């Protein structure tokens, strides 16, 4: 990631004798006076110094023209104007125009003032700055050394102007890879400025930035953040919040956080820097390209490549336009864009970019520059991915030699090279040579990065993988354990500051680590420590994005802060406007989605202090924490999709097998077991076949049982030996498409799974850790029963029956029926203790959805729906979609009963749960949902409702009440189609009816 450090150029200011207005008042034919020209010059300088270089440019050009006309081309005052105009051009990235102006100013001053005048030093300094920006480092070094010599002779060794020369010479040495020499000069400049200028001067901020940048380059990260923070505070106070130098400070501080793996802190800083630079410097400035590049690198670190690629491409375009195709900074953008292609398995596109990047760096920087080592390493990485390790190895060895010479033997960059060489040895089936390299890399990063850096986790996993391949499992296991702790800390920190979307995308990059742990445990079925480690990973990371959504929204709804209330209102409005825009202009959808994402990220940051991420506390506590929530007669079956990893494979492509499912069984005493269930595709097919069989019109009980037996033989029969006879309750936490299958209809040849156990469903066993807040005080029970639709054929007697019976079943319940059961009435409800909805339900096929959002496909058809089920742009169309319902406030609602068709259906994503109505009511705050997996017979729905509430009113737990209601329906109709669609998802508690207030009509 490119670094942008603070740098300044000196502008010459001559005291103005007349105001600017007088200069402009003269007619064009009248010659300008010296005072008028000076005033014009000062106006340009002021605009430049206050962050408006574009406005300054025409004034500076005019001042130069007038000065030459007044004084002639070789007067020292002309040199002053040349210097100022060139400095403004530099700030706009126009180096080719600036350099000859500075050279001309230097010649004028040397001829008029002599070779050792301070104004000559000023021109040397400024010309050196331009040459550095143009990549001409040796010429820049010579100019800065001469400027420093003049200033020390004239001013003494401790003058602030000497510090300015030290700063700029150090920056050239930095660019040349001479980091220790550069650091010594920057530290000397810092000492001079602090003594001479005081603790709040902007020049002090410059030195703080540059010292911090060198410390970061040298891997001394613990010293960096306080220096950048201090520089930012100085510049904001001195220059205002929207100055380009403030953007530089923000860029640098963000980079420091990214180096420490604190990506959630880096992103908003980069975004603010980009806004400042776009507004003050324009859309094609190099400093803007730097911030864009760095933001894209953070996106890549978070595995958000679809966001990183266009940002990298924009940065590359800016640099090629401003610098030409052969500049080293262009090479940096080529490298970073190629890295994003590599991460998305587009290595054929990455290879030519990296080859071009290497050529540019060798030509511009020489063959031994650290940037050349970076190019060599990245090119070798892609060659390895293309299965060409023999070509990669000499490139990596050369890169290692360069980095050791530049940084010393104990720098993190050296650790990266060691890891890459070790990986190549693995590809060459020479693991014995890889092992000492990985051990050395781990020692380097432990010392340089500290115990919790993400790079350290990668070192640990790489070393453990080689040990496993050599049969040294006992040495590998503690390394895997340490790596998981680091990952968990990173995810926990991320969940406190980032939106659910960002968390979910970040977790994708941890999938390989999770797959490795599960594969390791599956291969050692008797190793309890390995099983527990794999279960920890599953419980920590599965559906974590959903949990973060629940946590953020709950905190926002609890907060009394006006700012939080306003943000929640803004989020609700955006969600509802986006949900209503079913077939609107793509540009409008994109705008709303962008605004919604930004609002979600702001909500995540706002609520970080209000939320407790108990589900992501400590790795060691999560398994006993979940087990402690299980009753003695209950077992959790955690199904997890994973890709088997073969640590003994030579090539990366051969290391991964076909996707599988695994099943963990956890008991209340903390005991656990693990079974590899086999290939995911065949299990998904069997689960889909069971769901299709039970809903086929010509099905029979026997055909459903046969499909249930086929699935059970693969999915549940392997678990039976792990379940003792004392287990009577199962909590099933599926993954992927298994979420959508009626797993309780698995059959062992004698009975259904639902006959053998009381079954309820979770997204993840971690759901059991979700805390009920004492602030979540629900109101009276409520129901909406649509007994009359605009289309008479839609009216169902069973819905009317439910509306009639509910007041007798649930004392105090408020029942809205007929025309009162509208979409707006549903969305306006505030946290009823129990919410019952009797209506038509649908989950649309993907082909019928224009938005591409699965949360738009699940919907309830309310009383105010049009006869054509047409949508309206204002959202009040009687079609309550999941995307709209998730904005409800059901904080404290104990149970939502959806007596409608297909309310359990949705779009299932591996590791993320189900997107549809059941997710909507969870995000709205409901603790448990009774939902249906297919179309429900209306009379069966009425019978189920009566039996359910009788059980709940008798004090039964929700799962027992659902099981009782299912038995009652089954006694009436033994067809699984009639009795098996009803499932409980979420918390399994008895309803505390006694605390419910009684509703009275007004």
N, C-alpha and C positions, 0 to 999 in steps of 0.2 A: 504494500500500500504506500503510495507516494506521500511524502511529508512536505508540508509547506511551513517554513519557519518565518518568523518576523524579520523583515528587512526594511530599511528606509534609505531614501536618497535625499541629498541636500538640495534644496532650492534656494536660489539667491534672491533676497528681498532688498529693494532699495526704498527708503522711506518716501512716501508719497507726499507731495506738496499740495495737490489739488484733488478734490473728490472725483469719483468716476463720472458723475453726471456732467462735469465740466468738459471732460475729455470727449464725451459723446456729443456735446452740444456744438462743437466746431463743424463748420461745413466741410465736405470731403476735400475741397481744393485747398483748404488752409493747412499749412504744415503744423504737425503736432509739436507741442513743447515737451521738454524733458520731463516736466512735472506730470503732464497728461499721460505720457508713455509709462512713467513709473506707476501712476495710479492704475493704468490698465494692467500692467504686469502684476501689481499687488492683488488686484481683483482675481486674476487667473490663479495666483499662488493660493489665495484664500479658498477658492473653490476646490482646488486640488487637495489642500490640507483638510478640508471638511468633508472629503469623500465624494466629490462631484467632478471627476476628471474630464468627463465628456463635455460638460459645460465650460470647463476651463480651457479646453484645447483651442477653440477659435479665438479666444481672447489672447492666448499666448502667441498664436501665429500672427495676429495683428500687431501685437506689441513688438515682436521681432522685426516685422516689416517696417514699422514706423521708426524703430531705433536705428536700423541700418540706413534708412533715408536721412535721419538726423545726424548720425555720428560717422557714417561710413562703415565698411564691412569688417574692419579689424580693430575696432575700439573695444576695450575691456567691458564696457556696458553691453555691447552686443554679445559678448561671451556669456554674460549673465542671462540674457534672454534665450540664447541657444541652450544653455544648461536647463533652464526652466521648461522650455518646450520639450526637450528630449526626455526630461524626467516624467512629464505628463504622458508622453507617448509610451514610456516604459510601463507606467501604471495601467495603460490600456493594452499591453502586450504587443506593441508595435516596435519590436527591437531593431528590425532592419532599418526603419526610419530614424530611430533614436541614435544609433551608434555613430553615424557620420556627423550628427549635430554635436554630440559630446566630443568627438575628435577635433572638430573645428574649434570648439570653445577652448579645448586644451592648447591647441596651437596658438591661438590669440593670446591666451594668458601667459604662456611660456615666453612668447616674443615680447610682450609688453611688461611683464612683471618679474621675469627671471625664473629659473627652474625650481627654486625652493620657496616660492610664495605659497601661502595657505590657500589662495584661490586655485592655484595649480593642483594642490593636493585634493581640493574639492572635485575638480574635473577628472583627475585620475581615479578617485573613488567612484564617481558616477559612471565613468566609462568601464571600469572594472566590473561594476554591477551588471552592466548590459552584457559584457562579454561572458560573464558567468551564466546569465540567463540564456545565452545563445549556445552554451555548451563548450565555449572556448576557454577551458579552465587554466591552461598554462599562461595564456595572455592575461587573463583576469588576475591570476596570482601575482604576476610581475607588476601590474598596475597598482594593486592594493599594497604590496610591499613598499613600493616607492612612496605612495601616499602616506603610509604609516611612518616611514622614515622622516619625511618632511614635517609631519605634525609633532612627532616626538622632539625633533630639534627645536621647533618654534614654540611649543606649548609646554614641554615637559612630559614626563611619562605618565602622569595621573590626571590628565585633562579629559573631560567628557568627549571631546572631539577625537582624541586618541582612542577612546573606547569604541567609537564608531568605526574607525579603521580596523581595530582588532576584530570587531564583530564581522565585518565584511570579508576580511582576509580569512577568518576562520570558516566562513561559509564556503569559500572556494576550496579550502582544504577538505572540508566535509564532502563536497562534490567529487573530489579526487580520491576519496577513500582514506584520507589521513586523519582518522577520527581522534586519536589521542592528542595530536598536535592541535586539532581544531578545538577540542574541549578545553585545553589549557588556555587558549586565547579567549574563548568565550567566558571562562570563569574569571580571567583577569579583567575583561571588559565589565562584567557584572560587579566586581568589587569597586572598580573606578566609579561607575555610575551610581551605585548605592551611596558611596561617600560624598560624591560631588552634587548629585541631583536630588537626593532624598528618596523616601520609600514609595512615592506616588507618581513618579515621572514616567511618561510613556516610553522613553528610551530605556528605562529600567525593565519595562515589560518586554522590550525587544530582547534584551540579554537573558531574561528569565526563560523566554521561549527557546532561545537557541541553546542554552545550557540543557534545558529539558530534552530538546530534540536529540542532542548528542548522547545524553544519558540513555535515552530510549534506544538509540542505534547500538549502544554498547551493552544493552540488556539489563541496565540498572533501573528497572521499572518502578521500584518502590519509591524512588526519589522524584518521579516525573510529575505525577498528578498535582501535588501541591504547588509546584512551580508554574504550571500552566493555569491553574485556578487563580493564583495571585496575579499573573499577567492579565488575565481576562478582567478581573476586578479593576485593575489600574486603567486599562484602556476604555472600559465602559464609563468609568467616572471621568476620564480626561477627554474622550472623543465622542461620547454618546453611544447609544445601543446599536446604531445601524451603520457604523463606520466600517470600511473594508478591513482595517486592522483588527476590529472586534471579530469579524468573520474569520480572520486568520487565527486568532486565539481560540475561537470555537472549534475550528478545524483541528487544531493541535490538541486541544483537550479531548475532543472526541477520539482522536487517534490514540491517545494514551489509554482511554477506557477500552478501546478495541484491543490494544495490545494486552491488556489485562483480562480479556475475555468478557468485559462488562458491556456487551453489545447494546443492552437496553438503555444504558446511559449515553452511548455514542450516537444513536440514530437521531434523537431530537436536536443534538448539537450540530451535527452535519446538516440537517434540514434547515436549521436557522442560518447557518453559514451560507448555504446555497441561496436562500432568499435575499440575504444582504448583498451577496456578490452579483446576483442577477440584476437587482435594482440599481446598484451603484456602478458596476463595471460593464454591464451589457451581457448579451447572451453568448458571446464567443470569446470570452476572456480566459486566459490560462489559469488564473486562480479559481475561476468557476469550474474549469475542467478538473482541477485538483480535488475540490470538494465533491464533485460528482463521482470521480474515481473512488474516493475513499468511502462514500456512502454505498456505492455498488459493492465494494469489498466486504462491508458489513453485511449487506444483504446476502452475499455469497456465504459468509460465515454462518448465517442463519439458515442456509439451504434454500433461500428464496431467489432462485436463479431466474425465474420469470421476471422478477423485478430488477435483478442485477444486470441482465444482458442489455436492455435498452439504455440504461444509464451509462454503462461502459462504452457502448457504441457512440453515444453523444459526446462523451469525454474524448474519445479517439478523434472524432470529426473536428472538434474544437482545436485539438493539438495539431492535427495535420494542417488545418487552415492557418493557424497562427505561426507555426514553427517550420512548416515544410515537412516533406515525407521522411527525412533522414535524421531527425533530431532524437536524442536519447529519451526525451519525455514521450515521444511517439512510441518508442520501443516499450516503454512502461505500459501504455494503454494497450498495445498489441498483446503484451504478456497477460494482462489482466482479463482481457476479452477471451483470450485462448483458455485461460483457467476456468472461466465460466462454461465454455464449450466442453472442456474436459469433464467438468463435474456433471454435465448433463449427457455424458457418453457420446459426444460428438467429436471424437479425437481426430477424425480425418479433417475436420474444419479447423481444429486447433493447431495441427502440425505446421502448415505453412505460415501461420501467424507467428509461431514461436521461432521458426527458422529465420524469418525476416527480423524479428526482435533481436535475436542473437547477432546477426550481421550488423545491425545498426549500432548495438552497444560496443561490439569489438572495434568498429571503425571510429566511433566517437570517443570511447573511453579507454581504449587499449585492451589487451588480452587478459590483464590481471586485475581488473576492477571487480569489486563485489557484485555490481549489477550484472556483469557478465556471468558470474557464478549463478546468480538467480536464473538467468536465461538458460544456462546449461542444465540446471536442475529441472526446470520446468519442461524443457525439451525432452530430457531423459524420462521424465514421468509419463509423458504421452507416448514415447517409444515403448516403454514397458506395457502401457495399456494396449498398444498395438501388437504386443507379443514379440518385441524385438529387443530383449534384454542385452544381447551382445553389443548392439549399437549404443545402448544406454550407458553401460558400465564406464567406458572411458570418459564420457561427458561428466558423470557424477564424480569420478575420482579427480578430474581436473577442477570441478567446482569446489570440492572439499579442500583441495590444496589452496585455492584462492581465498576461501573464507578463513581458513586457519591462519594464513599469512596476514589477512586484513584485520581480523577480530580477536585473534588468539585462540587457543585450543578449547576454551570453556564457554563459548558464546552459543546462544540458542540456534543461530544460523548453522553452526557446526553440527548441532544435534539433528537438525533437519537433514543435512547432507548424509549423516551417518544412518539415519532411518531409511533414506532413499537407497543408499548403497546396500543396506541389509535386505531391503525388499527385492532388489535386483538379484542378490545372491540366492534368495528363496526361489525366485523365478528360474534360476540356473541350477536349482536343487543342491545348493551348497549352504545348508542351514548352519552347519558348524562354524562357517566363517561369518554368518550373520549375527550370531549370538553375542560375541564380545562387542560388536559395534552398537547393538541395541542397548546393552548394559551401560556402555559409555554415554550414549545419548540420554538415557534416563538420569544418570548422575548429573550431567550438565544441566538438564532442565529442572531437576529438583533444586539445584543451587541457584539457578538464575530466575526461575519463574515462580517459585513457591509451591506449596502443597496442593493448590486447588485450581491450577490453570488447565484449560481444556487441552492444551498441547501435551501436558503431562499424562493425561488419560490416554491419549493416543500412543505415547511411548510405552505405557504400561501394557496396553492391549497388544501392541506389536511384539513386545518381548514375551508376553504370555502365550501368544499364538505360536511362536517358534518353539517355546518350551513344550507346549502340548504336542506339536508335531514330532518332538524328540521323545515323547513319552514321560515328560517330567511334570505330571499333573500337580503334584504337591507344591512345586515351586510356582506353578502358573496361577493356582486358585487365589492366593492372597493378592496377586497383581490385579486380577479381574475385580476383586472386591474393592481395592483402592480406586480403580478406574470408575466403578459404578458410583462410589461416594462422590467423586469429582463431578460426574455427569449429573447426579441428583442435586448437588449444590448449584450447578449452573442452571438447571431447569427451575429450581425453586426461586432463584433470584430473578430469572426471566419472567416467571408467572406473576411476580409482584409488580412488574412495570410494563409488560407488553400485552397486546391484545390477544384474544384466543386464536385468531388466525396466525399471528406470528409465532405463538407457542406451538401450534400444531405443525407448522412448517419447520420450525427448529427441531422438533422431535423426529422428523423424518431423517435427519442426519444421524440420529442416535439409533436408528433401526438396525444398522449393522452391528452395533455393540450389543443390543438386545438379542439379536439372532445368534451372535457368538456365544453369549451366556447360556441361552436355552439349548443350543447344540452341544455345548460342553456338558451341561447337566443331563441331557438325554443320553449321551454316550456313557454316563456313569450313574445308572439308576439307583445304586445303593449308597451314593454319596449324598448324605443329607445336607451337608454344607453347600454343595454345588446346586442342589435343588432349591434350597432357600434363597440362594443368590439369584437364580433365574426368576423365581417367584417375586422377589423384591423388584426386579426390573419390570416385570409384567404389571405389577400393582402400581408402581410409580408412574409409568409412562402411558399406559393404555388409556385412551380417551381423556388425556390430560387437558386438551383444549376445551372440551365440554365442561370439565370441572372448573376451569378458569372462568368461563362464561358465567356459570352459576355463581361463583364467588364474587365476581365484579358486580353483577346485577343485584345480588343480595346486599352488598355493601352500599351501592348507590341508593337502593330503596330504603335502607335503614337510616341513611345519613340525614341529618337535619340541616346540613350546610346549604345555603341558597345556591352556591356555585354547583354543588353536586346535583341539586334538584333541577337546575337549569340545564346542566349537561345531560341528565337523564331524559328530560323533555325533548332536548334536541335530538338525542339518539332515537327516541320513540318516534318522533316526527319523520326522521330520515328512513327508519325501517318501514313505516307505514306508507310513505311516499314511494319508496322503492318497490314495496309489495304491490302497490296499486298500478305501477308502471309495467303492465304485462306485455304490451306490444308497442311501447313508446320508442322514440328515436334512440338509437344506440348511444349517441353522444350524451343524451340526458341520463341514461342508465349509468354510463361510465362516470359521469360527474357525481351522481348520487352515491355510487359505490365508493368513489374516492373520498367523498365527504364522510361517509359512514365509517370507512376504515380509519380515517384520521380521528373521528370522534371516539371510536372504540379504543384507540391507542391513548387518547387523552383521558378517557375514563379509567383505563388500566393504571395510568400513572397517578391520577387523582385518588384512587381508592387503595393505593398500595399500603397506606398506613392504617386503613380500616379493616383490611382482610387478614385472616390468619390462614396460611396455607398448611393446615394440619396434615393434609393428605400427602404433602411433600416435605415433611419435617426431616427426620433422620432415616437413612436407609435401614438401620438396625431396628427401628421401631415399627415399620409399616406392617410386616407380617404378623407379629404379635398383636399389633393394634387391631387389624382386621379380624384375627382369630378371636380376640377378646369380645367382639361384637356378635359372635356366633353362639347360639344356644347349644347345649350338649347334644341335642338330637339332630343338629343341622350340619350339613357339609356345603362348602362353597366349591363349585366346579368352575374354575376360571379357564375358559378356552382362549387360546392365543394363536394368532397367525404368525408364522416365522419361516425364515428361509434357512435350511440347514447349511452349516459352514463346515467345510473340510479343511482343517488346519494343515493337513499334509499335502494338499494340492500345490502344484508349482506355480500355476498362472492365476491371476485374479479371476479370469473367466471360469476356470475349473474349480474355484474355491466354493462356489455357491451352487446348491442343488435346486430342485424344483420346490416351490412353496409347499409347506406342510401346516397342519394344525397340531398343537400340543394341548394337553389338558392337565391343569394342576388341580389337585383335590386338597383342600385345607379344612382342618377340624378345629373345634373350639380349644383343644389342648395345644394347638400350635403345630401338631404333626401335619406333614404334607407329603404328597406323592406326585409324580410326574410321569406322563405317558405320551409318547409320540404317536399320534393318531394316523399319521400317513399323509399322503398327498392331498393338498387342499382342493384341487380341482375335482377329484372323485367324491370327496365328502360334500362339497358344495352341490354337486350334481344329485347326490342321494337326498340331500335336504330339500332341494328344489323339487325333486320328484315327489317327496312326501307332501309338500305344500300343494303341488299341482294335482295330486291324486285326490286329496280330500275335498278340493273345490271343483273337481270335474263332475258334470251332471250325472254321468253314468257310474259313479263310484259306488262301491259297496263297503260295508264294514270290513269285510275280508280283504279287499284290495288296499284299503288304508292301512290295515294291520300289516299286510305284506310289505308295503313301502316303509312302515315304521320299523319292521324287523330288519330290513336291509340297512337302514341308517343306524339302528341300534347296534348291529353287529360290528360296525366300524367305529362308532362314536362312543357308545355307552358300555357295551360289553367289556371293553378293556378296563373300564373303571370299576366294575362291580367288585372285583377282589379287593379293591382299596376302600370299600364302604362297609363298615361293620353293620351288624343287624340292628344296632341301636339308632342308626340314621333313619329318620322319618321325614326330614325336610331337606329339600335341595334348593340352593340358590344358584341359578345358572347365569353365568356371565359370558355370553357368546362373543364372537368376533366376526367381522366381515358379513357375508351373506347368511351365516348361521343365525344372525339376529332376527331374520325374517321367517325362519322355519318354526313350525310347531313342535319343538323338541320334546314337549310333554306327550306327544303322540308316538314317541319311540316305543317299540313293542318287543318284549323278550320271548315271545311265543306263547305266553300264558296271559299276560296282562300289559296294559298300557303303563308307561312311566308314571302318568298322573294317578294311577291306581296304587302304585307302590310308594310314592312319595307325594308330599305337598310341595308343589313346584311354584316358584316365583322367579322373576328375571331381574337382572341388573345389567348396567352397561359394563361395570367393572366392580370387583370386590372392594375397591377403594371407596365406592359409594357409601359403604357402611360407616365410614369415618366422618361423613358429612354431619356437621353439628346443627342442632336446632337452637336458634337464638332465643333468649328470653324476651327479645323485642318482637319476635314473630307471633303476635297475638291475633288469631283469626277471628273473623266475625261469624254471623249466623250462616247456617247452611243455605245453599241456593241451588236452584235448578232452572234450566231452560228446556222446555219441551215444545217442539214444533209440531203442533197438532193440526195446523192448517197452512198449506202452501198455495202459491198462485196457480199451480197446476193440480187439480183435484186428484189426478192419478198418483201423485206423490204422497198423498195423505195415507198414513198407516194407522190402523186401529191400535197397534201395539204401543205407539208413541202416546196416543190419547190415554190408554190404560195407565202408562207410567205417570203421566201428568195427574191423573185422578188419584193414584195410589200413594204418590210420594208424600203428601201431607200426613197420611196415617203412618207411613213407614218411618218418617224422620220428623218428629215433633219440632216445630219452630222453623221448618224449612220454608224459604220463600220460593214459590214456583211461578216463573214467568212462562206463559203459554200463548198460543195463538199468535196474534200480531205483535205481542210484547217480546217474543223470543227472537229478537233481531241480532244482527251482527254487532251493532253499536252497544246494545244492552249487555251482550256477552263481554265485549272488550272493556266496558266501563265498570265491571264488577271489581270489588276490592277485597281480596283475600277472604272468601267464605271458608268456613271450616271444612266443609265438603261441597264440591261442585259436581252436579249431575247434569249432563247434556244428552238429551234424547233428540236425535235429528238424523238426517241423511249424512253419511260420511263418504269421502272419496279419496283415493290416491291415484292421481292421473298418471298415465303412461308418459314416459319421457317425450315421446313424439307429440303429445298434446300440450306440452309446456313450452311457451315461447321464451321464457326468461332464462332458462338454463339453471335455475336455482331449485333444488329439490324441496326446499322449504315452501315453495309456491305450489307444489303438487299435492301436498296433503291439505285437505280442507273440509270444513263442516258447512253444510248447506242450511242456512238459517231461514227464518220465516219471510224475510224481505228479499230473498233471491228472486231474480227475474225469471219468467217462464223459459227463457233461452239459456239461463245460467251465464249470461253475458257479464263481463267484468266492467267496472267503471273506474275512471282515472282517479276519482276522489277516494277510492277504497271502500265506500259504503255501498257495496253491491250485494250484500247478503251472503257472500262467500268468504267465510272466515278462514283464511289460510294460516298455515303454521308460521309463515313469516310475519303475519300480523299478530297472531295470538301470543307469540313470545314476548310482546311488549306489555302484556297484561301484568298487573300486580297481584300475584297469588302468594306473596310472602306470608307463610304461615298456614296455607291451605294444606290440610293433611292428606286429602285424597280427591282426585278428579276421576269421575266415572264417565267414560265416553260410550254411551249406549248408541253406537252408530257403526257403520260398516268401515272396515279397513283402517281403523285408527291406529293400529300398531304397525302399519306398513310404512315404508319410507325408502330412502336411498342409503344403503349400508356401506360404510367405508371401513376398510381394515384399520384397526387401531383408533377409530374415531367415533364409533357408535352409529346410530341411525338418525338421519336427517328427515324429519317429518313431524307429525302432530305430537308424538310422545316426547320428542326433544323440545318442542315448543313449550309444552306445559311444564317440563322440568326447568327450562330457563326462566319461565314466568314465576317460578318459585314453588310449584306443587311438589310435595314430598313423595307421592306415589300416584300411579295412574293405572286404572283398569281400562284396558284397551282391547281391541278386537283385531284378529289377524286376517279375516276375510269377511264377506257379506254375512250379515246376521239375520236369521229368521226373526221377524218382528215379534211374534208371540214368544219365541224362545228368549228374546231380549227382555220382554216384560216379566216372564217367569224368573229369569236370572236376577233382574232388578229386585223383585220382591224378596227372593231368598237371600240375596247379598245383604240388603239392609237389615233383614231379620237377624242375620248372623252378626253384623256389625253392632246393632243395638243391643245384642246379648253380650257384648264385650269380647267377641272373637277378634283375633288378629286378622289383618287384612287378607293374608294368604289363606288362612283357614276359612274365612268368610267366602272368598272366591271359590275355594274348593268345594265348600258346602253348596253354593249356588250352582256350580257346575253339576254336582251330583243330582240336584233337584231337576235341572233341565234334562239330564241324561235319563232320569227315571221316566220322563215324559216322552223322550225321543232318543234312542240309543245311537243314532247316527252321529259319528264324530263331527260332521259338518255342523250339527245343531249345538253341541255342547262344548266343543274344543276351541272355538275362536277366542274365548275370553282368557286374558292373561293379566297378571299383576306385574307391573314394572316399577321397581323402586322400594321405598321403605315399607317394611312389614311390621306395622304396629296396630294396636287397638286404637280406636278413635276415642278421644277424651270428650265424650258428649256432654258430660256434666258441666264443663266449662263454657259450653256454647250459649251465648245469649239467645233469648227467644225473640224471633222477629214478629213485629206487630205491624199490621197495615196502617198506613197513615189515615 
